[in-house]
């Protein structure tokens, strides 16, 4: 069991205690920007904040260009059992109840959100007030687009970052 300090995230009537900079373990990758984790023995779903990958599982939505590749890459970066550090920003949860976090793979501290943009697998997705890394993500997306990486070469209708 991983020990962490807990703070209230204040997510409405269902307030729960969740760790700050939680130590967690990957349970499974849901899609290119969502993972299921175990935190202190309890399961939770994490939405990687600051990024957006093409859809692969959204109901009534077709699979989007380069979505399967983004999901596959996230699965390579975070196979089940991978320990991660979850870094929160201002808002702790989205409208679907998912925990919002920047994900750092342990023990190498790989910043997974940034890697997905660097490799052209995700767009920056600044969503106020969670914008700590917005400038870094925008610059990485511009480099990926300029270099024709990932979705920038495979999906000709992609808008510029």
C-alpha positions as CSV (number, residue, x, y, z in Angstrom):
1,X,0.0,0.0,0.0
2,X,1.3,3.5,-0.9
3,X,1.2,6.1,1.8
4,X,0.2,9.6,0.9
5,X,-1.0,12.8,2.5
6,X,-4.7,13.6,1.9
7,X,-6.5,16.9,1.3
8,X,-10.1,17.7,0.5
9,X,-10.5,18.5,-3.2
10,X,-13.9,20.1,-2.6
11,X,-15.7,18.5,-5.6
12,X,-19.2,19.2,-4.5
13,X,-21.7,17.2,-2.4
14,X,-19.6,14.0,-2.9
15,X,-16.4,15.6,-1.5
16,X,-13.8,12.9,-0.9
17,X,-10.3,12.8,0.5
18,X,-7.7,12.4,-2.2
19,X,-4.0,12.6,-2.0
20,X,-2.1,15.6,-3.2
21,X,0.6,14.6,-5.7
22,X,-0.7,11.1,-5.2
23,X,1.3,8.0,-5.6
24,X,-0.8,5.7,-7.8
25,X,-0.5,2.6,-9.9
26,X,-1.9,2.2,-13.4
27,X,-4.7,-0.3,-13.6
28,X,-5.5,0.2,-17.3
29,X,-5.4,2.7,-20.1
30,X,-8.9,3.7,-21.2
31,X,-7.9,5.7,-24.3
32,X,-5.2,8.2,-25.3
33,X,-5.9,10.7,-22.5
34,X,-7.6,8.7,-19.8
35,X,-6.3,6.0,-17.4
36,X,-7.7,4.0,-14.5
37,X,-5.5,4.0,-11.4
38,X,-5.4,2.5,-8.0
39,X,-4.7,5.1,-5.2
40,X,-4.3,3.7,-1.7
41,X,-6.3,0.6,-2.7
42,X,-9.1,2.5,-4.3
43,X,-9.8,2.7,-8.0
44,X,-10.3,6.0,-9.8
45,X,-10.3,7.3,-13.4
46,X,-7.8,10.0,-14.3
47,X,-8.1,12.4,-17.2
48,X,-4.7,13.7,-18.3
49,X,-5.2,17.5,-18.2
50,X,-3.8,20.0,-20.7
51,X,-4.0,17.5,-23.6
52,X,-6.6,16.0,-25.9
53,X,-6.1,13.0,-28.1
54,X,-8.4,11.9,-31.0
55,X,-11.5,10.0,-29.8
56,X,-11.6,6.2,-29.8
57,X,-14.4,5.4,-27.3
58,X,-16.7,8.4,-27.2
59,X,-20.3,7.1,-27.6
60,X,-21.9,8.0,-30.9
61,X,-18.6,9.3,-32.3
62,X,-16.5,7.6,-34.9
63,X,-12.9,6.7,-34.2
64,X,-10.9,9.7,-35.1
65,X,-7.7,9.9,-37.1
66,X,-4.7,8.8,-35.0
67,X,-6.8,7.9,-32.0
68,X,-5.8,4.2,-31.9
69,X,-2.2,5.2,-32.2
70,X,-2.5,7.6,-29.2
71,X,-4.2,5.0,-27.1
72,X,-1.5,2.4,-28.1
73,X,1.3,4.8,-27.2
74,X,-0.2,5.6,-23.8
75,X,-0.5,1.8,-23.2
76,X,3.2,1.4,-24.0
77,X,4.1,4.3,-21.7
78,X,1.9,3.1,-18.8
79,X,1.3,-0.6,-18.8
80,X,-0.8,-2.0,-15.9
81,X,1.2,-2.0,-12.7
82,X,3.2,1.1,-13.6
83,X,3.7,3.4,-10.6
84,X,2.9,7.1,-11.3
85,X,2.8,10.4,-9.5
86,X,-0.3,12.4,-10.1
87,X,0.1,16.2,-10.0
88,X,-3.0,18.1,-9.7
89,X,-3.8,21.7,-10.8
90,X,-6.6,24.0,-9.6
91,X,-9.8,21.9,-10.4
92,X,-9.6,18.4,-9.1
93,X,-12.3,16.7,-11.2
94,X,-14.1,17.3,-14.5
95,X,-17.8,17.3,-15.2
96,X,-17.7,13.5,-15.5
97,X,-16.2,13.0,-12.1
98,X,-12.8,12.0,-13.4
99,X,-9.7,13.0,-11.4
100,X,-7.7,15.6,-13.4
101,X,-3.9,15.2,-13.2
102,X,-0.6,15.7,-14.9
103,X,0.9,12.2,-14.9
104,X,4.5,11.5,-14.2
105,X,5.8,7.9,-14.6
106,X,7.9,6.7,-11.8
107,X,10.8,6.1,-11.2
108,X,12.1,8.0,-14.2
109,X,9.6,11.0,-13.7
110,X,8.7,10.9,-17.4
111,X,6.0,13.6,-17.9
112,X,3.5,11.6,-19.9
113,X,1.1,14.4,-20.8
114,X,4.1,16.3,-22.4
115,X,5.4,13.2,-24.2
116,X,2.1,12.7,-26.0
117,X,2.2,16.2,-27.4
118,X,5.9,16.0,-28.2
119,X,5.3,12.9,-30.3
120,X,2.4,14.4,-32.1
121,X,-0.2,12.1,-30.5
122,X,-2.2,14.9,-28.7
123,X,-3.3,18.5,-29.0
124,X,-2.8,21.0,-26.2
125,X,-6.1,21.4,-24.5
126,X,-6.0,24.4,-22.1
127,X,-9.1,24.4,-19.9
128,X,-9.3,27.1,-17.4
129,X,-8.3,27.2,-14.6
130,X,-6.0,24.1,-15.1
131,X,-3.4,25.8,-17.3
132,X,-0.1,25.3,-15.5
133,X,1.7,23.8,-18.5
134,X,-0.2,25.5,-21.3
135,X,2.7,27.4,-22.7
136,X,5.0,24.3,-22.6
137,X,2.3,22.2,-24.3
138,X,1.6,24.8,-27.0
139,X,5.3,25.1,-27.9
140,X,5.6,21.3,-28.0
141,X,2.6,21.0,-30.3
142,X,4.0,23.6,-32.7
143,X,7.3,21.7,-32.9
144,X,5.4,18.4,-33.6
145,X,3.3,20.1,-36.3
146,X,6.4,21.7,-37.9
147,X,8.2,18.4,-37.9
148,X,5.1,16.5,-39.2
149,X,5.0,14.1,-36.3
150,X,2.2,11.7,-35.5
151,X,-1.3,13.1,-36.2
152,X,0.2,16.2,-37.9
153,X,1.3,14.1,-40.9
154,X,-1.3,11.4,-40.7
155,X,-4.4,13.6,-40.4
156,X,-4.3,16.3,-43.0
157,X,-7.4,18.2,-41.6
158,X,-5.9,18.8,-38.2
159,X,-6.0,22.5,-37.1
160,X,-2.8,24.2,-36.0
161,X,-2.1,24.3,-32.3
